[in-house]
Amino acid sequence: MRIFFLFLFFNSTSCFAQNIEFDYLPQNKDSLEKYVNEVNNKKIKKFGDNYHKKIKENIQERKAVFLNKISDSSFVFNKRITAYLNTILKEIYFSNPEINKNDFYFFIDKSQLPNAACYGNGIFTVNLGLFKYVNSDDELAYILCHEIAHYVLEHNDKSLLNYFETINSKENKKKIKVLKNQKYGKRKAYSELIEDLSYNFLMRSQEVEIEADSLGLLLFKNTKFNINASITSLKNLELSDKLLFNEDPKLKENFNFQNYPFKDVWIKKDETLFDITKSSDDFILDKDSLSSHPSIPLRIEKLNFLINNRTSSIVENTNELNEIKKLVSFVSIINFIDSNKLDMAFYQCLVMHNQKLIDSKMYAEIMSKLLRRTYELKEKHTFGRYVSPIYPFSDELYLNDVKQFLHNLELKNIRKIGLNFCLSYKEIMKQNKEFKETLNYFSSLNH
């Protein structure tokens, strides 16, 4: 079990130390696995005889995948984030006593996608990335109401049953039988059938999202939260599709030293580094729930109608949410480092430093380690395992800048950048043993 005790000093008029403790594995792992088994067994019993065997197999497979996600450190467990989330949920439950919340459990997924999800069995997930894109408790509350509405309306169960009914319908069985006996054009015919089925499922998905919006709004109306946040939350999520990695990391400003000036060649695009075989960005938003079809403008239009077209007002961050955002950003850096996603760790660290969300000491400690790790991986010729090639058509422009920078650097460049970076922070880090060791490491490389 890995628990982190990290001290984060936020750069403000009155700096303070923040003790951050989080874990990738739950302390109550056995009881949590028991809970997952119980809620899935309840779900299996809900289905009748129709396709019972296949549905049971499907649910058991999903359960195994979810338990593996717990064991594989896909979630983070932090008391402060959980307490903040529970405060909002408490208001939703209090204002809607008809909600049967006995089996509910909200996991915090370490994914950076701004999303939340309902599994239909009492399990919900809220991604770390979602906290970065909500601007108020009210907006997060509406998103949670939307997910709870999915559960109340049994959308997951209905979707599962609809899938098996569609695949096993007489019409589709007949089509598949014809395809099996078809001598020519079989592949094209299969593709057309799958495309047709996918379109029908997509249309169904549009319907359930609108249903969840409608019931979610009813649940939301009963709370103390600002009803206009139902609209602003969707608008923010619509923007988030274009806002991932949208902050300039300011590479030139952060790696320009008097004794070793920044070189433009370090960020020059090299076509040989492009991986044109990839068809999507690293963070393409293809998940369900609030980031899925139908288009958000249509959903906003329908919500506006339900709240009598009231003009949406801007809802400001609460102080607690601001601190949660800082905490989430820092936890994300650690996640990236532990996952060996060096480009994302570089990006997140630079952005937090630029926005003064971490102080100079913490920035110096993290960045010096990242520079050393980059050098060691390049020296062993294993760097490519941890920083993927650049996809030329990606919308992740600023993340691509960081990737380009890291790919272009040669060992001789990293040696000098590492040394000059450490020398820049030598005075304020003189009491930090790990930093001094890294400084000595780069000093020895330059002799």
C-alpha positions as CSV (number, residue, x, y, z in Angstrom):
1,M,0.0,0.0,0.0
2,R,1.5,3.3,-1.0
3,I,0.5,6.5,0.9
4,F,1.9,9.9,0.1
5,F,2.7,12.6,2.7
6,L,3.5,15.6,0.7
7,F,3.8,19.2,1.8
8,L,2.5,21.8,-0.7
9,F,3.0,25.5,-0.1
10,F,0.6,27.6,-2.1
11,N,2.1,30.9,-3.3
12,S,-0.1,33.6,-2.0
13,T,-0.1,36.6,0.3
14,S,-0.3,34.2,3.2
15,C,1.5,30.9,2.4
16,F,0.4,27.8,4.2
17,A,1.4,24.2,4.3
18,Q,-1.0,21.6,3.0
19,N,-0.5,18.0,4.2
20,I,-1.6,15.8,1.3
21,E,-2.3,12.1,1.9
22,F,-3.7,9.8,-0.7
23,D,-3.5,6.2,-1.7
24,Y,-4.0,4.2,-4.9
25,L,-5.4,1.3,-3.0
26,P,-8.2,1.5,-0.4
27,Q,-7.4,0.6,3.2
28,N,-10.6,-1.4,3.3
29,K,-9.9,-3.3,0.1
30,D,-11.5,-6.6,1.3
31,S,-14.7,-5.0,2.3
32,L,-14.8,-2.9,-0.9
33,E,-14.4,-6.0,-3.0
34,K,-17.2,-7.6,-1.0
35,Y,-19.4,-4.6,-1.7
36,V,-18.6,-4.8,-5.5
37,N,-19.6,-8.5,-5.5
38,E,-22.8,-7.9,-3.5
39,V,-24.1,-5.1,-5.7
40,N,-23.4,-7.1,-8.9
41,N,-25.1,-10.1,-7.5
42,K,-28.2,-8.0,-6.8
43,K,-28.1,-6.7,-10.3
44,I,-28.0,-10.2,-11.8
45,K,-31.1,-11.2,-9.7
46,K,-33.0,-8.3,-11.2
47,F,-33.1,-9.8,-14.7
48,G,-35.6,-12.5,-15.6
49,D,-35.0,-15.6,-17.6
50,N,-34.5,-13.7,-20.9
51,Y,-30.9,-13.9,-21.8
52,H,-30.2,-14.5,-18.1
53,K,-27.1,-16.6,-18.8
54,K,-25.5,-14.1,-21.2
55,I,-26.4,-11.2,-19.0
56,K,-25.0,-12.9,-16.0
57,E,-21.7,-13.6,-17.9
58,N,-21.6,-9.9,-19.0
59,I,-22.1,-8.6,-15.5
60,Q,-19.5,-11.0,-14.1
61,E,-17.0,-9.9,-16.8
62,R,-17.7,-6.2,-15.9
63,K,-17.3,-7.0,-12.2
64,A,-13.9,-8.6,-12.9
65,V,-12.8,-5.6,-14.9
66,F,-13.8,-3.2,-12.1
67,L,-12.1,-5.2,-9.4
68,N,-8.9,-5.3,-11.6
69,K,-9.2,-1.5,-11.9
70,I,-9.1,-1.3,-8.1
71,S,-6.1,-3.6,-7.9
72,D,-4.4,-1.8,-10.8
73,S,-4.5,1.6,-9.0
74,S,-7.0,3.2,-11.3
75,F,-8.6,5.1,-8.4
76,V,-7.3,7.5,-5.8
77,F,-8.4,7.6,-2.2
78,N,-8.1,11.0,-0.5
79,K,-10.1,12.0,2.6
80,R,-10.4,15.6,1.7
81,I,-11.7,15.0,-1.9
82,T,-14.1,12.4,-0.6
83,A,-15.3,14.7,2.2
84,Y,-16.0,17.5,-0.2
85,L,-17.9,15.2,-2.6
86,N,-19.9,13.8,0.3
87,T,-20.9,17.2,1.5
88,I,-22.6,17.8,-1.9
89,L,-24.1,14.4,-2.0
90,K,-25.5,14.9,1.5
91,E,-27.5,17.9,0.3
92,I,-28.8,16.0,-2.7
93,Y,-29.9,13.0,-0.5
94,F,-31.5,15.3,2.1
95,S,-33.5,17.2,-0.5
96,N,-34.5,14.0,-2.3
97,P,-35.3,11.4,0.5
98,E,-36.9,9.1,-2.1
99,I,-33.5,8.2,-3.5
100,N,-32.4,4.8,-2.3
101,K,-28.8,5.5,-1.6
102,N,-28.0,2.4,0.4
103,D,-25.8,0.7,-2.2
104,F,-24.2,3.9,-3.5
105,Y,-20.4,4.3,-3.6
106,F,-18.6,7.0,-5.4
107,F,-15.0,6.2,-6.6
108,I,-12.6,8.9,-7.6
109,D,-11.0,7.8,-10.9
110,K,-7.6,9.3,-11.6
111,S,-8.5,9.9,-15.3
112,Q,-7.9,13.5,-16.5
113,L,-11.1,13.4,-18.7
114,P,-13.7,15.7,-17.3
115,N,-16.4,13.1,-16.8
116,A,-18.5,11.1,-14.4
117,A,-20.2,7.8,-14.8
118,C,-23.0,5.6,-13.4
119,Y,-22.5,1.8,-13.5
120,G,-26.1,1.0,-12.8
121,N,-25.4,-1.1,-9.7
122,G,-24.8,1.6,-7.1
123,I,-21.2,2.3,-8.2
124,F,-20.4,5.7,-9.6
125,T,-17.1,7.2,-10.7
126,V,-16.0,10.8,-10.7
127,N,-12.9,11.6,-12.6
128,L,-10.2,13.8,-11.2
129,G,-10.4,15.8,-14.4
130,L,-14.0,16.8,-13.7
131,F,-13.0,18.8,-10.7
132,K,-10.9,21.1,-12.9
133,Y,-13.8,22.0,-15.2
134,V,-16.6,22.7,-12.7
135,N,-16.8,26.3,-11.5
136,S,-18.9,25.8,-8.4
137,D,-20.4,23.3,-6.0
138,D,-23.7,23.9,-7.9
139,E,-22.3,22.7,-11.2
140,L,-20.8,19.5,-9.6
141,A,-24.1,18.9,-7.8
142,Y,-26.0,19.0,-11.1
143,I,-23.6,16.5,-12.7
144,L,-24.1,14.2,-9.7
145,C,-27.9,14.5,-10.0
146,H,-27.6,13.6,-13.7
147,E,-25.6,10.4,-12.8
148,I,-28.0,9.5,-10.0
149,A,-30.9,9.9,-12.5
150,H,-29.3,7.3,-14.8
151,Y,-29.4,4.9,-11.8
152,V,-33.0,5.7,-10.9
153,L,-34.1,5.3,-14.5
154,E,-32.2,2.0,-14.7
155,H,-30.6,3.1,-18.0
156,N,-27.7,0.7,-17.6
157,D,-30.0,-2.3,-17.1
158,K,-32.2,-1.3,-20.0
159,S,-29.3,-0.7,-22.3
160,L,-27.8,-4.2,-21.5
161,L,-31.1,-5.9,-22.1
162,N,-31.7,-3.9,-25.3
163,Y,-28.3,-5.0,-26.6
164,F,-29.0,-8.7,-26.2
165,E,-32.5,-8.3,-27.6
166,T,-31.2,-6.4,-30.6
167,I,-28.3,-8.9,-31.3
168,N,-30.6,-11.9,-30.9
169,S,-33.7,-10.5,-32.7
170,K,-35.1,-12.7,-35.5
171,E,-34.4,-9.9,-38.0
172,N,-30.7,-9.6,-37.1
173,K,-30.2,-13.3,-36.8
174,K,-31.6,-13.7,-40.3
175,K,-29.3,-11.0,-41.6
176,I,-26.3,-12.6,-39.9
177,K,-27.2,-16.0,-41.4
178,V,-27.4,-14.5,-44.9
179,L,-24.0,-12.9,-44.4
180,K,-22.4,-16.2,-43.4
181,N,-23.6,-17.8,-46.6
182,Q,-22.7,-14.8,-48.7
183,K,-19.7,-15.5,-51.0
184,Y,-18.7,-12.0,-52.0
185,G,-18.8,-8.6,-50.3
186,K,-19.1,-10.3,-46.8
187,R,-16.8,-7.8,-45.1
188,K,-18.6,-4.8,-46.4
189,A,-21.9,-6.2,-45.5
190,Y,-20.8,-6.9,-42.0
191,S,-19.5,-3.4,-41.7
192,E,-22.8,-1.9,-42.9
193,L,-24.7,-4.1,-40.4
194,I,-22.5,-3.0,-37.5
195,E,-22.8,0.6,-38.5
196,D,-26.6,0.3,-38.7
197,L,-26.7,-1.3,-35.2
198,S,-24.3,1.3,-33.8
199,Y,-26.4,4.1,-35.1
200,N,-29.5,2.7,-33.5
201,F,-27.7,2.3,-30.2
202,L,-26.4,5.9,-30.5
203,M,-30.0,7.2,-31.0
204,R,-31.0,5.3,-27.9
205,S,-28.0,6.9,-26.1
206,Q,-29.3,10.3,-27.0
207,E,-32.7,9.5,-25.6
208,V,-31.3,8.3,-22.2
209,E,-29.1,11.3,-21.8
210,I,-32.0,13.7,-22.3
211,E,-34.1,11.6,-19.8
212,A,-31.2,11.8,-17.3
213,D,-31.0,15.5,-17.8
214,S,-34.8,15.9,-17.2
215,L,-34.9,13.8,-14.0
216,G,-31.6,15.1,-12.9
217,L,-33.0,18.6,-13.1
218,L,-36.0,17.6,-10.9
219,L,-33.7,16.2,-8.3
220,F,-31.5,19.3,-8.6
221,K,-34.4,21.7,-8.2
222,N,-35.1,20.3,-4.8
223,T,-31.7,21.2,-3.5
224,K,-30.4,24.6,-2.3
225,F,-28.1,24.8,-5.3
226,N,-28.5,27.4,-8.1
227,I,-30.7,26.0,-10.9
228,N,-28.7,27.9,-13.5
229,A,-25.7,25.7,-12.8
230,S,-27.4,22.9,-14.8
231,I,-26.8,25.0,-17.9
232,T,-23.4,26.3,-17.0
233,S,-22.1,22.8,-16.1
234,L,-23.0,21.6,-19.6
235,K,-21.5,24.7,-21.2
236,N,-18.2,24.1,-19.3
237,L,-18.1,20.4,-20.4
238,E,-18.7,21.4,-24.0
239,L,-15.8,23.8,-23.8
240,S,-13.7,21.2,-22.0
241,D,-13.5,19.1,-25.2
242,K,-11.3,21.9,-26.5
243,L,-9.6,22.9,-23.3
244,L,-7.6,19.9,-22.3
245,F,-3.9,20.9,-22.2
246,N,-4.9,24.4,-23.3
247,E,-2.5,26.3,-20.9
248,D,0.8,27.4,-22.3
249,P,3.6,25.7,-20.3
250,K,5.9,28.6,-21.2
251,L,8.9,26.4,-22.0
252,K,11.1,29.3,-23.1
253,E,10.5,31.2,-19.9
254,N,11.1,28.3,-17.6
255,F,14.2,26.8,-19.4
256,N,16.1,29.9,-20.4
257,F,19.2,30.4,-18.4
258,Q,21.9,33.1,-18.4
259,N,24.7,30.5,-18.9
260,Y,22.6,28.3,-21.2
261,P,19.9,30.2,-23.2
262,F,16.9,28.4,-24.6
263,K,17.4,27.1,-28.1
264,D,14.5,27.3,-30.6
265,V,15.7,24.0,-32.1
266,W,14.5,22.3,-28.9
267,I,10.9,22.9,-29.9
268,K,11.3,22.6,-33.7
269,K,8.9,20.2,-35.2
270,D,10.5,17.1,-36.7
271,E,8.3,15.2,-39.2
272,T,10.3,12.0,-38.4
273,L,8.9,12.1,-34.9
274,F,5.3,12.1,-36.1
275,D,3.4,8.9,-35.6
276,I,0.8,9.2,-38.4
277,T,-0.6,5.7,-37.8
278,K,-2.5,6.9,-34.7
279,S,-6.1,7.9,-35.3
280,S,-6.9,9.8,-32.1
281,D,-5.5,12.0,-29.4
282,D,-4.2,10.6,-26.1
283,F,-7.2,12.1,-24.3
284,I,-10.0,11.8,-27.0
285,L,-13.3,12.3,-25.2
286,D,-15.2,9.2,-26.2
287,K,-16.8,8.3,-22.9
288,D,-20.5,8.3,-22.0
289,S,-22.4,10.5,-19.6
290,L,-22.1,14.2,-19.8
291,S,-19.5,14.3,-22.5
292,S,-21.4,12.1,-24.9
293,H,-24.1,12.4,-27.6
294,P,-26.4,14.0,-28.1
295,S,-24.8,17.4,-28.7
296,I,-24.6,19.5,-25.7
297,P,-26.3,22.5,-27.4
298,L,-29.4,20.4,-27.9
299,R,-29.4,19.3,-24.2
300,I,-28.9,22.9,-23.1
301,E,-31.9,24.0,-25.3
302,K,-34.1,21.3,-23.6
303,L,-32.9,22.2,-20.1
304,N,-33.6,25.9,-20.8
305,F,-37.1,25.0,-21.8
306,L,-37.6,23.0,-18.5
307,I,-36.4,25.9,-16.4
308,N,-38.5,28.4,-18.4
309,N,-35.6,29.8,-20.4
310,R,-34.2,31.6,-17.4
311,T,-30.9,33.3,-18.3
312,S,-27.9,31.5,-16.8
313,S,-25.8,33.5,-14.4
314,I,-22.1,32.9,-13.7
315,V,-21.6,30.9,-10.6
316,E,-18.3,31.6,-8.8
317,N,-15.9,29.0,-7.3
318,T,-16.3,28.4,-3.6
319,N,-13.1,28.6,-1.5
320,E,-13.3,24.9,-0.8
321,L,-13.6,24.0,-4.5
322,N,-10.6,26.2,-5.2
323,E,-8.5,24.2,-2.8
324,I,-9.8,21.0,-4.1
325,K,-8.8,22.1,-7.6
326,K,-5.2,22.7,-6.3
327,L,-5.2,19.4,-4.5
328,V,-6.4,17.6,-7.6
329,S,-3.8,19.2,-9.8
330,F,-1.0,18.2,-7.4
331,V,-2.3,14.6,-7.1
332,S,-2.4,14.5,-10.9
333,I,1.3,15.3,-11.1
334,I,2.1,12.4,-8.7
335,N,-0.2,10.1,-10.8
336,F,1.7,11.0,-13.9
337,I,5.1,10.5,-12.3
338,D,4.1,7.1,-10.9
339,S,2.7,6.1,-14.2
340,N,5.9,7.2,-16.0
341,K,3.9,9.6,-18.1
342,L,6.8,12.1,-18.0
343,D,5.4,14.5,-20.7
344,M,2.1,15.0,-18.7
345,A,4.0,15.3,-15.5
346,F,6.2,18.0,-17.1
347,Y,3.2,19.8,-18.4
348,Q,1.2,19.7,-15.2
349,C,4.2,20.8,-13.1
350,L,5.0,23.7,-15.4
351,V,1.3,24.9,-15.5
352,M,1.0,24.8,-11.8
353,H,4.2,26.7,-11.4
354,N,3.2,29.3,-13.9
355,Q,-0.2,29.8,-12.2
356,K,1.5,29.9,-8.8
357,L,-0.4,26.9,-7.5
358,I,2.8,25.5,-6.1
359,D,5.7,27.5,-4.6
360,S,9.2,27.6,-6.0
361,K,10.5,25.0,-3.6
362,M,8.0,22.4,-4.6
363,Y,8.5,23.2,-8.2
364,A,12.2,22.9,-8.0
365,E,12.0,19.6,-6.2
366,I,9.6,18.0,-8.7
367,M,11.1,19.5,-11.9
368,S,14.7,18.5,-10.9
369,K,13.5,14.9,-10.5
370,L,11.7,15.0,-13.8
371,L,14.8,16.3,-15.6
372,R,17.0,13.6,-14.0
373,R,14.5,10.9,-14.9
374,T,14.4,12.1,-18.5
375,Y,18.2,12.0,-18.7
376,E,18.4,8.5,-17.2
377,L,15.8,7.1,-19.6
378,K,17.4,8.7,-22.6
379,E,20.8,7.4,-21.5
380,K,19.3,3.8,-21.4
381,H,17.5,4.4,-24.7
382,T,14.1,3.7,-23.1
383,F,12.7,7.2,-23.2
384,G,10.2,6.3,-26.0
385,R,8.4,3.8,-23.7
386,Y,7.3,6.7,-21.5
387,V,6.7,9.6,-23.9
388,S,4.7,8.7,-26.9
389,P,5.4,10.1,-30.4
390,I,3.7,13.3,-31.5
391,Y,0.4,12.9,-33.4
392,P,0.5,15.6,-36.0
393,F,-3.3,16.2,-36.1
394,S,-3.8,16.3,-32.4
395,D,-5.7,19.1,-30.7
396,E,-3.4,18.8,-27.7
397,L,-1.2,21.6,-28.9
398,Y,0.6,22.6,-25.7
399,L,1.1,19.0,-24.6
400,N,2.6,18.3,-28.0
401,D,4.9,21.3,-27.4
402,V,6.2,19.5,-24.2
403,K,6.5,16.2,-26.1
404,Q,8.4,17.9,-28.9
405,F,10.7,19.6,-26.4
406,L,11.5,16.3,-24.5
407,H,12.0,14.4,-27.7
408,N,14.3,17.0,-29.2
409,L,16.6,17.3,-26.2
410,E,19.9,15.4,-26.5
411,L,21.8,14.1,-23.5
412,K,24.2,17.0,-23.7
413,N,21.3,19.4,-23.5
414,I,19.6,17.7,-20.6
415,R,22.9,17.7,-18.7
416,K,23.3,21.5,-19.0
417,I,19.6,22.2,-18.5
418,G,19.5,20.1,-15.4
419,L,22.6,21.7,-13.9
420,N,21.5,25.3,-14.7
421,F,18.0,24.6,-13.4
422,C,19.3,23.3,-10.1
423,L,21.8,26.2,-9.8
424,S,18.9,28.6,-10.2
425,Y,17.2,27.2,-7.1
426,K,20.3,26.2,-5.2
427,E,19.9,28.9,-2.5
428,I,16.3,28.3,-1.6
429,M,16.8,24.5,-1.7
430,K,19.9,24.3,0.4
431,Q,18.1,22.5,3.2
432,N,16.6,19.9,0.8
433,K,18.8,16.8,0.8
434,E,17.2,15.2,-2.3
435,F,17.6,18.4,-4.3
436,K,21.2,18.7,-3.3
437,E,21.8,15.1,-4.4
438,T,20.2,15.9,-7.8
439,L,22.4,19.0,-8.1
440,N,25.5,17.0,-7.4
441,Y,24.3,14.4,-10.0
442,F,24.1,17.0,-12.7
443,S,27.3,18.7,-11.6
444,S,29.2,15.4,-12.0
445,L,27.7,14.9,-15.5
446,N,29.0,18.3,-16.6
447,H,32.7,17.6,-15.5
